Amino acid sequence: MKIITPSESAELADSIYSFSKALNENKFQTGKANLKTALSGLNKDERLFILNPLMKRGFKPIESFSAITGYGRGTSATFGCIAEGFDSKVENYKGETLIAIKGTASRQDAATDLQTLPTNFNGHMTHRGFVQTFRSFEHHIDRYLDWHSPSKIHLVGHSLGGALATLTAYHIAKRDSAKTCQIKLYTFGAPRVGFTSFNQEVDKLIGKQNIYRVYHDADLVSMVPMFPFLHVYSSDFADGYHLNWITGRISVMAHFMNNYISTVRGMEWGNLKGSISDLDTVKFLEGGISTGVLAGALGVAMYSAPVLTMIAFALQYILKRTHKLGIGRQLPSYATTLDAVAWLLYQGAMALKEISVWVQRLLNKILSVVGWQPFPGQSLTVVFIRWVLGLLSSFVSRMARQALEASQMQMQIALPMPRTMWQAPDGHPTPNGLRPRQNAYRIPGPNTRLGGTRGPLAL
């Protein structure tokens, strides 16, 4: 079964940054005219600059779409593109579609990342900021599918783009009730999107075998929002494709797309590492060194990326064991997530001696990673557990914010464009008297194969 390689998917996820930057810097609102009209105002070099990164990998962009990010009414900007596959010298993607979505590249995008309160999305609790942005371009995805029936849809995205690609994949799979189109999802450094029920439905609709989630263990963006948000299941490994960062320590640079490209260059999916097993987690909690993917990397605790990764898995593992004991929540409605987690850890520690030892060791590991001295003689109380979890939450959130800000600055300075820029023609005239919908997609008539009921796109 044909899939896009790690290197190709990383480069496709990266190419959308320059594609969207080119349109945004010219303040060309593609919502008012189709991409063909936009490109007609460019010289040859400018068109090649925009199209080549995608076309050399077998996909020709046929349309771009805007999304709204930020607080309040937000700000609209070109955020992604839809590209059709063709039979290139490298690979034949004819009949297939690529949807590429860019990640955080502005303050407005970062503001969307930080809107972490959960909201209801088709009956599932999901990240409020991601859902709001997805809703702003959802209609464009629907209108494309109303007129097209690709055999396979590849969705790629980095950072915020990975979260939005996840929601887009879920939306497409849900409307394709007849299962006529296969969906492949490739994400890099993506944050968590929803709670357990959302992940379970994504697995049911798409299948974990079609999801390729890649992350550096030093990339804090991939660790937020914290519990009860969880990552969707992934192809070969439930926790995704785990990449060890070169220094072994937490770094904002681990989130940069160019560093993901460097890490996976020339590799196949079968060469990438996974998986952190329950056995690895138990060994970590019992004080031993994991013999799995983190072997030899757990020497330094403070700011250690492998240790922080294991802390995240250990916390989930203990909560899972506590849940099996039948301990339910008895907290008031105004209790925070950290209050609930602290209470569950305390109840588990009181119910089972083994869990008590694990919780004590986990708390000491957390203190070491965030730069505090452990308290070996400290008795376990809900207040103490809540305080340590608060330190961890603040540390991860702060570092993730720094990574997003650094990534945003890098994108603003690292993507040069030709000096000569175009001006969109007044009124965006339509050539030959044809409607923009037909110019953009060429195929007349609605598509019913993927559940479409809407009319043609009138840009």
Stockholm file with secondary structure:
# STOCKHOLM 1.0

chainA/1-459         MKIITPSESAELADSIYSFSKALNENKFQTGKANLKTALSGLNKDERLFILNPLMKRGFKPIESFSAITGYGRGTSATFGCIAEGFDSKVENYKGETLIAIKGTASRQDAATDLQTLPTNFNGHMTHRGFVQTFRSFEHHIDRYLDWHSPSKIHLVGHSLGGALATLTAYHIAKRDSAKTCQIKLYTFGAPRVGFTSFNQEVDKLIGKQNIYRVYHDADLVSMVPMFPFLHVYSSDFADGYHLNWITGRISVMAHFMNNYISTVRGMEWGNLKGSISDLDTVKFLEGGISTGVLAGALGVAMYSAPVLTMIAFALQYILKRTHKLGIGRQLPSYATTLDAVAWLLYQGAMALKEISVWVQRLLNKILSVVGWQPFPGQSLTVVFIRWVLGLLSSFVSRMARQALEASQMQMQIALPMPRTMWQAPDGHPTPNGLRPRQNAYRIPGPNTRLGGTRGPLAL
#=GR chainA/1-459 SS CCCCCHHHHHHHHHHHHHHHHHHHHTTCCTTSSCHHHHHHTSCHHHHHHHHHHHHTTTEEEEEEEEEEESSTTCEEEEEEEEEEECBCSSCBCTTEEEEEECCCCSHHHHHHHTCCCEEEETTEEEEHHHHHHHHHHHHHHHHHHHHCCCSEEEEEEETHHHHHHHHHHHHHHHHCTTCCSEEEEEEESCCCCBCHHHHHHHHHHTCGGGEEEEEETTCGGGGCSCTTCBCCCCSSSTTCEEECCTTSBCCGGGGCHHHHHHHHTTCCGGGSCCCCCHHHHHHHHTTCCCSSTTTTCCSCCTTBHHHHHHHHHHHHHHHHHHHHTTCCCCCCTTCCHHHHHHHHHHHHHHHCHHHHHHHHHHHHHHHHHTTCCCCTTCCCCHHHHHHHHHHHHHHHHHHHHHHHHHHHHHHHHSCCCCSCCCCCCTTCCCGGGCCHHHHHHCCCSCCCTTSCCCCCCCC
#=GC SS_cons         CCCCCHHHHHHHHHHHHHHHHHHHHTTCCTTSSCHHHHHHTSCHHHHHHHHHHHHTTTEEEEEEEEEEESSTTCEEEEEEEEEEECBCSSCBCTTEEEEEECCCCSHHHHHHHTCCCEEEETTEEEEHHHHHHHHHHHHHHHHHHHHCCCSEEEEEEETHHHHHHHHHHHHHHHHCTTCCSEEEEEEESCCCCBCHHHHHHHHHHTCGGGEEEEEETTCGGGGCSCTTCBCCCCSSSTTCEEECCTTSBCCGGGGCHHHHHHHHTTCCGGGSCCCCCHHHHHHHHTTCCCSSTTTTCCSCCTTBHHHHHHHHHHHHHHHHHHHHTTCCCCCCTTCCHHHHHHHHHHHHHHHCHHHHHHHHHHHHHHHHHTTCCCCTTCCCCHHHHHHHHHHHHHHHHHHHHHHHHHHHHHHHHSCCCCSCCCCCCTTCCCGGGCCHHHHHHCCCSCCCTTSCCCCCCCC
//
